[in-house]
């Protein structure tokens, strides 16, 4: 996930959750959180418990988030946010808790002629490669439920569209031909294919590092006929540290009717 994609995701997240974006530059933004969002992402429950018990005046936090530190010229104090950072992962989790699946319609001006809206299933996936190192990737896929055509960067294609939870009066929503569950299966096939086509030398390198550390462990216990319990514990710890694993997560998704 590139810095500009992180920036657009944060911009959309805060806008949709009614948080005022006070400053929005190419590489950083300053956001005034609402009380509700402060409670969700700032990890200060005791502050809010005390405030509510004393009927105090709420003062939700203001955040400055730096999305591309390398290109930042100004001296800005803020929190660096990138794919894999704790803050972005926290926002992903908040998105899932708030509703991982949405049903939205593109807003159409009433002055326009009757407009046909086409159904799309959009899903944001996070792929994580785990060993003693971690690599994470975000893929946003969309599938047209009429034609079956699939596009990448679907989330970006929604940027600039005004979406709402109810359909505008002067629209006709096409009934989908491909059922959403079948469409989801096709998107999962795409994700599996992307993983298969990826470079997996990281897994082989992890196994090599694992083997070297195992050899060191065996050296320390060389000549010991009955291995102590700590030997098995260390051996298991090495397996948990180095064993290559792949995890696929759905961050969120939705059914979108757009022109």
C-alpha positions in Angstrom: 0.0 0.0 0.0 1.7 3.2 -1.2 1.8 6.4 0.9 -0.7 8.1 -1.4 -3.1 5.2 -1.0 -2.8 5.4 2.8 -3.4 9.1 2.6 -6.6 8.6 0.5 -7.8 5.8 2.8 -7.4 8.0 5.9 -9.1 11.0 4.2 -12.1 8.8 3.3 -12.2 7.2 6.7 -12.3 10.4 8.7 -14.6 12.2 6.3 -17.2 9.4 6.4 -17.0 9.4 10.2 -17.7 13.1 10.5 -14.2 14.1 11.6 -13.1 17.5 10.4 -9.9 17.5 8.4 -8.4 20.8 9.4 -5.3 20.6 7.1 -5.0 18.2 4.2 -1.6 18.3 2.4 -0.1 15.8 0.1 2.0 14.1 2.8 0.2 14.8 6.0 -3.2 15.8 7.5 -4.5 17.3 10.7 -7.8 15.8 11.9 -10.1 16.9 14.7 -11.7 13.8 16.1 -15.2 13.5 17.2 -16.0 12.3 20.7 -17.0 8.9 19.3 -13.9 8.5 17.2 -11.6 9.6 20.1 -13.1 6.8 22.2 -12.5 4.3 19.4 -8.9 5.0 18.5 -7.2 7.0 21.2 -7.0 4.4 23.9 -7.9 6.6 26.9 -11.0 5.0 28.5 -10.2 6.4 32.0 -10.2 9.9 30.7 -13.7 9.5 29.3 -14.9 7.6 32.3 -13.8 10.4 34.6 -15.2 13.1 32.3 -18.6 11.4 32.1 -18.7 10.8 35.9 -18.0 14.5 36.6 -20.1 15.9 33.7 -17.0 17.6 32.3 -16.6 19.3 29.0 -15.4 16.8 26.4 -12.2 17.6 24.6 -11.6 15.1 21.8 -8.0 14.8 20.5 -6.6 16.4 17.4 -4.2 14.3 15.3 -1.6 15.1 12.8 -0.8 12.1 10.7 2.2 12.0 8.4 1.7 9.7 5.5 5.0 10.2 3.6 7.8 11.2 5.8 10.4 11.0 3.0 8.7 13.7 0.9 7.9 16.0 3.8 9.8 19.3 3.5 8.2 21.2 6.4 9.0 20.6 10.0 5.8 19.0 11.1 5.2 17.2 14.4 2.9 14.3 14.0 2.5 10.6 14.0 4.0 8.7 11.0 1.4 6.4 9.5 2.3 3.7 6.9 1.0 0.3 5.9 1.7 -2.0 8.9 2.0 0.8 11.4 0.0 0.3 14.7 -2.2 3.4 14.0 -3.3 2.2 10.6 -3.9 -1.3 11.8 -6.0 0.1 14.6 -8.1 2.1 12.1 -8.5 -1.1 10.0 -9.8 -2.8 13.1 -12.1 0.1 13.9 -13.5 -0.1 10.4 -14.3 -3.8 10.8 -16.0 -3.2 14.2 -18.1 -0.4 12.8 -19.4 -2.4 9.9 -17.4 -4.6 7.6 -20.0 -4.6 4.9 -21.9 -1.7 3.5 -24.6 -1.2 0.9 -24.2 2.1 -0.9 -25.6 4.0 -3.9 -24.1 6.8 -6.0 -26.0 10.0 -5.4 -27.6 11.3 -8.5 -28.8 14.9 -8.9 -32.5 15.2 -9.3 -32.1 17.4 -12.3 -30.5 14.6 -14.3 -32.4 12.2 -16.5 -33.3 8.8 -15.1 -29.9 7.1 -14.5 -29.1 3.4 -14.5 -26.9 2.2 -11.7 -24.8 -1.0 -12.0 -24.1 -3.3 -9.0 -20.5 -3.9 -8.0 -19.1 -6.0 -5.2 -16.0 -4.4 -3.7 -13.7 -6.1 -1.2 -10.5 -4.8 0.5 -8.1 -7.6 1.3 -5.0 -7.6 3.4 -2.4 -10.3 2.6 0.3 -10.8 5.3 3.5 -12.9 4.8 4.8 -14.0 8.2 8.1 -15.4 9.4 10.8 -13.7 11.5 9.9 -10.7 9.3 6.5 -9.5 8.1 5.3 -8.2 4.8 1.8 -6.9 4.3 0.0 -5.9 1.1 -3.5 -4.4 0.5 -5.6 -5.2 -2.6 -8.9 -3.6 -3.3 -10.8 -5.6 -5.9 -14.2 -4.9 -7.5 -16.3 -7.2 -9.6 -19.2 -6.1 -11.9 -22.2 -8.2 -10.9 -23.6 -7.8 -14.4 -20.6 -8.6 -16.6 -18.2 -10.3 -14.2 -15.4 -7.9 -15.1 -12.9 -7.4 -12.3 -10.8 -4.3 -11.6 -8.0 -3.6 -9.1 -7.8 -0.4 -7.0 -11.6 -0.5 -6.7 -11.5 1.7 -3.5 -9.7 4.4 -5.5 -12.4 4.3 -8.2 -14.9 5.3 -5.6 -12.9 8.4 -4.6 -14.8 11.5 -5.7 -18.1 9.8 -5.8 -20.8 10.9 -3.4 -22.3 7.8 -1.9 -25.4 7.3 0.3 -27.2 4.5 1.9 -30.5 5.1 0.0 -31.0 5.1 -3.7 -31.8 8.5 -5.4 -35.4 8.8 -6.7 -34.4 9.2 -10.4 -32.4 6.0 -10.7 -32.9 2.4 -11.8 -30.8 -0.2 -10.0 -30.0 -3.1 -12.3 -30.6 -6.5 -10.6 -27.4 -8.4 -10.4 -26.8 -11.5 -12.5 -23.9 -12.8 -10.6 -24.8 -13.6 -7.0 -22.6 -11.8 -4.4 -21.4 -15.1 -2.8 -20.3 -16.4 -6.2 -18.6 -13.1 -7.0 -16.8 -13.3 -3.6 -15.5 -16.8 -4.6 -14.1 -15.3 -7.9 -12.4 -12.5 -6.0 -10.8 -15.1 -3.7 -9.6 -17.0 -6.7 -7.9 -13.8 -7.9 -6.2 -13.3 -4.5 -5.0 -16.9 -4.5 -3.6 -16.4 -8.0 -1.8 -13.2 -6.9 -0.2 -15.1 -4.1 0.8 -18.0 -6.3 2.4 -15.6 -8.8 4.3 -13.6 -6.1 8.0 -14.1 -5.3 8.3 -16.5 -2.4 12.1 -16.4 -1.9 11.3 -14.8 1.5 10.0 -18.2 2.7 13.0 -20.1 1.5 15.3 -17.5 3.1 13.4 -17.8 6.4 13.8 -21.6 6.3 17.6 -21.2 5.8 17.8 -18.9 8.8 15.7 -21.3 10.8 18.0 -24.2 9.9 21.1 -22.2 11.0 19.6 -21.4 14.4 18.6 -25.1 14.8 22.2 -26.0 14.1 23.3 -23.6 16.8 20.7 -25.1 19.2 21.9 -28.7 18.5 25.5 -27.6 19.0 24.7 -26.5 22.6 23.0 -29.8 23.4 25.5 -32.0 21.6 26.3 -35.1 23.5 23.3 -34.7 25.8 21.4 -38.0 25.5 18.3 -36.9 27.3 17.4 -33.4 26.2 15.9 -31.2 28.9 12.4 -29.6 28.6 14.0 -26.2 27.8 15.5 -27.7 24.6 12.0 -28.6 23.2 10.7 -25.2 24.3 13.5 -23.4 22.4 13.0 -25.6 19.4 9.3 -24.8 19.3 10.1 -21.1 19.7 12.3 -21.2 16.6 9.5 -22.9 14.6 7.0 -20.2 15.7 9.5 -17.5 14.8 10.7 -18.7 11.4 8.0 -20.9 9.9 6.5 -19.2 6.8 2.8 -18.4 7.0 0.4 -16.5 4.8 -2.7 -14.9 6.2 -5.5 -13.4 4.1 -8.0 -11.0 5.8 -11.0 -9.1 4.5 -10.8 -5.6 5.9 -14.2 -4.6 4.6 -16.4 -4.7 1.6 -19.7 -3.7 0.2 -22.3 -3.7 -2.6 -22.1 -0.5 -4.6 -24.5 0.7 -7.2 -22.7 3.2 -9.4 -23.0 4.7 -13.0 
